[in-house]
Amino acid sequence: MLKKSLAVLGMLIPLYSNAQEKIYYQVQADVYSEPLSIHSFTDDWDDPDFKSGKNAFAHGLMQLGIKQGQWDFSWIWRYDYVLRFSPDTAKLYYQIKNEKLIDANTQYDLQLEAQHIDTVGSRFAYTWQLSPNWNVTTGATALIGRHYADGQVNALAKTIDQEQLMDRVKWLNGQIDYSYDQPALKEDKMGWNERANHGYGFAFDTSLQGTIANHWKVNINIQDALAYLYWQDAPYTQYQVAYDQDKRPRFDIQGQFNKYYQYTQKLPFKIYTDLNYQSDQNWLLGVSSISNQYSSLWQLNAYWDEGVQWGIHFEPQTHALGLSVQHQNFGLKYIADDLNTNQAKRMGAQLFAQYQW
């Protein structure tokens, strides 16, 4: 049924093109790594500026669409990678990757939750005029999932003052439980290299736009307010690991590799807000945010508009600075906390272009 829906949506766009008024293209990316630079986080964790942290995420969107009146049809590609981990997890992983001695006489509380989604799909939306100053847009997207990982790792460990790593760990109790389209924890070295079939699903989004007292402009956009992917023949790894220096054998490992007939993955939501004060002159001041289920980042914005709108942006939590330029038919924004992209922990970029007739 979902495949048929995608085919119908694909045919609707060219059939509707005779009445189109606007074609648009946009790309948006937001990336953040709290404990160390984005480059190091995705590579080898070799970063002298390591700090404690709990969050990392990457949200990407590419969209090509047409608008006719209140209708909007588009093709989209989306990428989401959301990680939530305990500070102990980040610290221990950093120490191991950099061949540093882990802390002695310490109890580690290790927690990691991960969601990874790579999808393409077709979206249709309709804008409802609530009043002269307010409207709400509702959208539905039929999705094809290409890649995913979804699950968690939890463990408690106690260390003592010894030189060798395995002698330094007094005891450890942990578990791994995650599903994936392809193994991510070197399961292939244990003879398990199963792959999932493509997933199919849906996503609903909504946005609210309006003006308060002629000067305050509000825009609230909720992506994936309700969104699921259904993966067929989905592999999973479930293991419990116990280690104790004083027991023989020291290791007790129980679990399995197997497949779900169908695995249901709930997609992480994103909320974008924008509140601006439009003066009687050419300047605007505002605040905006990006949020997911684990974190929120806020920006302070200032704009100067003389036909082309120029903007400067500051994100207090990450100390990121940005610039933007926007015209009726194009827009560009870039923000980062470091001019050296290899050292940046926060980066964001937006590109927008449209043609009207």
FENSUL-V71563 format. One record per residue. N is the residue number from 1. RES is the residue in three letters. SS is DSSP state (H for helix, E for strand, - for the rest). PHI is phi as a letter, one per 20 degrees, with the letter a starting at -180 (999 if undefined). PSI is psi as a letter, one per 30 degrees, with the letter a starting at -180 (* if undefined). Layout:
# FENSUL-V71563
{{N/RES/SS/PHI/PSI} {N/RES/SS/PHI/PSI}}
This chain:
# FENSUL-V71563
{{1/MET/-/999/e} {2/LEU/H/f/e} {3/LYS/H/f/e} {4/LYS/H/f/e} {5/SER/H/f/e} {6/LEU/H/f/e} {7/ALA/H/f/e} {8/VAL/H/f/e} {9/LEU/H/f/e} {10/GLY/H/f/e} {11/MET/H/f/f} {12/LEU/H/f/e} {13/ILE/H/f/e} {14/PRO/H/f/e} {15/LEU/H/f/e} {16/TYR/H/e/f} {17/SER/H/f/f} {18/ASN/H/f/f} {19/ALA/H/d/g} {20/GLN/-/f/l} {21/GLU/-/d/f} {22/LYS/E/b/k} {23/ILE/E/d/k} {24/TYR/E/c/l} {25/TYR/E/b/k} {26/GLN/E/b/k} {27/VAL/E/c/k} {28/GLN/E/b/k} {29/ALA/E/b/k} {30/ASP/E/c/k} {31/VAL/E/c/k} {32/TYR/E/b/k} {33/SER/E/c/j} {34/GLU/-/f/e} {35/PRO/-/f/f} {36/LEU/-/a/l} {37/SER/-/f/l} {38/ILE/H/g/e} {39/HIS/H/g/e} {40/SER/H/f/e} {41/PHE/H/f/e} {42/THR/-/e/f} {43/ASP/-/d/c} {44/ASP/-/d/g} {45/TRP/-/m/g} {46/ASP/-/e/j} {47/ASP/-/b/j} {48/PRO/-/f/f} {49/ASP/-/e/h} {50/PHE/-/f/k} {51/LYS/-/c/l} {52/SER/-/f/k} {53/GLY/-/a/l} {54/LYS/-/c/f} {55/ASN/E/c/k} {56/ALA/E/b/k} {57/PHE/E/b/l} {58/ALA/E/b/k} {59/HIS/E/c/k} {60/GLY/E/c/k} {61/LEU/E/b/k} {62/MET/E/c/k} {63/GLN/E/b/k} {64/LEU/E/c/k} {65/GLY/E/b/l} {66/ILE/E/c/k} {67/LYS/E/c/k} {68/GLN/E/c/j} {69/GLY/-/m/b} {70/GLN/-/e/f} {71/TRP/E/e/k} {72/ASP/E/b/k} {73/PHE/E/c/k} {74/SER/E/b/l} {75/TRP/E/d/k} {76/ILE/E/c/l} {77/TRP/E/c/k} {78/ARG/E/c/k} {79/TYR/E/c/k} {80/ASP/E/c/k} {81/TYR/E/c/j} {82/VAL/E/c/k} {83/LEU/E/c/k} {84/ARG/E/c/k} {85/PHE/E/b/l} {86/SER/-/f/l} {87/PRO/H/g/e} {88/ASP/H/f/e} {89/THR/H/f/e} {90/ALA/H/f/e} {91/LYS/H/f/e} {92/LEU/H/f/e} {93/TYR/H/f/e} {94/TYR/H/f/e} {95/GLN/H/f/e} {96/ILE/H/f/e} {97/LYS/H/f/f} {98/ASN/-/d/g} {99/GLU/-/l/h} {100/LYS/-/e/l} {101/LEU/-/f/k} {102/ILE/-/f/l} {103/ASP/-/f/k} {104/ALA/-/e/l} {105/ASN/-/l/h} {106/THR/-/c/k} {107/GLN/E/d/k} {108/TYR/E/e/k} {109/ASP/E/d/j} {110/LEU/E/d/k} {111/GLN/E/b/k} {112/LEU/E/b/k} {113/GLU/E/d/k} {114/ALA/E/c/k} {115/GLN/E/c/k} {116/HIS/E/c/k} {117/ILE/E/b/k} {118/ASP/E/c/j} {119/THR/E/c/l} {120/VAL/E/c/l} {121/GLY/E/a/l} {122/SER/E/d/k} {123/ARG/E/c/k} {124/PHE/E/c/k} {125/ALA/E/b/l} {126/TYR/E/c/k} {127/THR/E/d/k} {128/TRP/E/d/k} {129/GLN/E/e/j} {130/LEU/E/e/e} {131/SER/E/a/l} {132/PRO/-/g/f} {133/ASN/-/d/f} {134/TRP/E/c/k} {135/ASN/E/b/l} {136/VAL/E/c/k} {137/THR/E/d/k} {138/THR/E/d/k} {139/GLY/E/c/l} {140/ALA/E/c/k} {141/THR/E/c/k} {142/ALA/E/e/k} {143/LEU/E/d/k} {144/ILE/E/d/j} {145/GLY/E/e/k} {146/ARG/E/d/e} {147/HIS/E/b/l} {148/TYR/E/a/l} {149/ALA/E/b/k} {150/ASP/E/b/j} {151/GLY/E/r/a} {152/GLN/E/b/l} {153/VAL/E/c/k} {154/ASN/E/c/k} {155/ALA/E/a/l} {156/LEU/E/c/k} {157/ALA/E/b/l} {158/LYS/E/c/k} {159/THR/E/d/l} {160/ILE/-/c/l} {161/ASP/-/e/i} {162/GLN/-/c/l} {163/GLU/-/f/e} {164/GLN/-/f/k} {165/LEU/H/g/e} {166/MET/H/f/f} {167/ASP/H/f/f} {168/ARG/H/f/f} {169/VAL/E/e/j} {170/LYS/E/f/e} {171/TRP/E/b/l} {172/LEU/E/b/k} {173/ASN/E/c/k} {174/GLY/E/b/l} {175/GLN/E/b/k} {176/ILE/E/c/k} {177/ASP/E/b/j} {178/TYR/E/b/l} {179/SER/E/d/l} {180/TYR/E/a/l} {181/ASP/-/e/f} {182/GLN/-/b/k} {183/PRO/-/g/k} {184/ALA/-/c/f} {185/LEU/-/d/h} {186/LYS/-/m/h} {187/GLU/H/f/f} {188/ASP/H/f/f} {189/LYS/H/f/f} {190/MET/H/d/g} {191/GLY/-/n/g} {192/TRP/-/d/j} {193/ASN/-/b/h} {194/GLU/-/f/l} {195/ARG/-/c/k} {196/ALA/-/e/l} {197/ASN/-/f/l} {198/HIS/-/g/k} {199/GLY/E/e/l} {200/TYR/E/c/k} {201/GLY/E/a/a} {202/PHE/E/b/l} {203/ALA/E/b/k} {204/PHE/E/d/k} {205/ASP/E/c/l} {206/THR/E/b/l} {207/SER/E/b/k} {208/LEU/E/c/k} {209/GLN/E/c/k} {210/GLY/E/a/l} {211/THR/E/c/k} {212/ILE/E/d/k} {213/ALA/-/l/h} {214/ASN/-/m/f} {215/HIS/-/d/f} {216/TRP/E/e/k} {217/LYS/E/d/k} {218/VAL/E/d/k} {219/ASN/E/b/j} {220/ILE/E/c/k} {221/ASN/E/c/k} {222/ILE/E/d/j} {223/GLN/E/e/k} {224/ASP/E/l/h} {225/ALA/E/g/e} {226/LEU/E/b/j} {227/ALA/E/b/k} {228/TYR/E/b/k} {229/LEU/E/c/k} {230/TYR/E/d/j} {231/TRP/E/d/k} {232/GLN/E/e/k} {233/ASP/E/l/h} {234/ALA/E/e/k} {235/PRO/E/f/l} {236/TYR/E/b/l} {237/THR/E/c/k} {238/GLN/E/c/j} {239/TYR/E/b/k} {240/GLN/E/d/k} {241/VAL/E/c/k} {242/ALA/E/c/k} {243/TYR/E/c/k} {244/ASP/E/b/k} {245/GLN/-/f/e} {246/ASP/-/e/f} {247/LYS/-/d/l} {248/ARG/-/c/k} {249/PRO/-/f/l} {250/ARG/-/f/e} {251/PHE/E/e/k} {252/ASP/E/c/j} {253/ILE/E/d/k} {254/GLN/E/c/k} {255/GLY/E/q/a} {256/GLN/E/a/l} {257/PHE/E/d/k} {258/ASN/E/a/a} {259/LYS/E/c/k} {260/TYR/E/e/k} {261/TYR/E/f/e} {262/GLN/E/b/k} {263/TYR/E/d/k} {264/THR/E/d/k} {265/GLN/E/d/k} {266/LYS/E/e/k} {267/LEU/-/f/k} {268/PRO/-/f/k} {269/PHE/-/f/l} {270/LYS/E/c/k} {271/ILE/E/c/k} {272/TYR/E/d/k} {273/THR/E/c/l} {274/ASP/E/b/k} {275/LEU/E/c/j} {276/ASN/E/c/k} {277/TYR/E/d/j} {278/GLN/E/e/j} {279/SER/-/f/l} {280/ASP/-/f/f} {281/GLN/-/e/a} {282/ASN/-/e/g} {283/TRP/E/d/l} {284/LEU/E/c/k} {285/LEU/E/c/k} {286/GLY/E/a/l} {287/VAL/E/c/k} {288/SER/E/c/l} {289/SER/E/b/l} {290/ILE/E/c/k} {291/SER/E/c/k} {292/ASN/-/c/a} {293/GLN/-/f/f} {294/TYR/-/d/f} {295/SER/-/b/l} {296/SER/E/c/k} {297/LEU/E/c/k} {298/TRP/E/d/k} {299/GLN/E/c/k} {300/LEU/E/d/k} {301/ASN/E/c/k} {302/ALA/E/c/k} {303/TYR/E/c/l} {304/TRP/E/c/k} {305/ASP/E/c/j} {306/GLU/-/c/h} {307/GLY/-/n/e} {308/VAL/-/d/k} {309/GLN/E/e/k} {310/TRP/E/d/k} {311/GLY/E/c/k} {312/ILE/E/c/k} {313/HIS/E/c/k} {314/PHE/E/c/k} {315/GLU/E/d/j} {316/PRO/-/g/e} {317/GLN/-/f/e} {318/THR/-/d/f} {319/HIS/-/m/g} {320/ALA/E/e/k} {321/LEU/E/d/k} {322/GLY/E/b/l} {323/LEU/E/c/l} {324/SER/E/b/l} {325/VAL/E/b/k} {326/GLN/E/b/k} {327/HIS/E/c/l} {328/GLN/-/g/e} {329/ASN/-/d/g} {330/PHE/E/b/l} {331/GLY/E/b/l} {332/LEU/E/b/k} {333/LYS/E/b/k} {334/TYR/E/b/k} {335/ILE/E/b/k} {336/ALA/E/a/l} {337/ASP/-/e/g} {338/ASP/-/b/k} {339/LEU/-/f/f} {340/ASN/-/e/j} {341/THR/-/f/f} {342/ASN/-/f/f} {343/GLN/-/d/f} {344/ALA/-/f/k} {345/LYS/-/e/f} {346/ARG/E/c/k} {347/MET/E/b/k} {348/GLY/E/b/k} {349/ALA/E/b/k} {350/GLN/E/c/k} {351/LEU/E/c/k} {352/PHE/E/b/k} {353/ALA/E/b/k} {354/GLN/E/b/l} {355/TYR/E/c/k} {356/GLN/E/d/k} {357/TRP/-/b/*}}
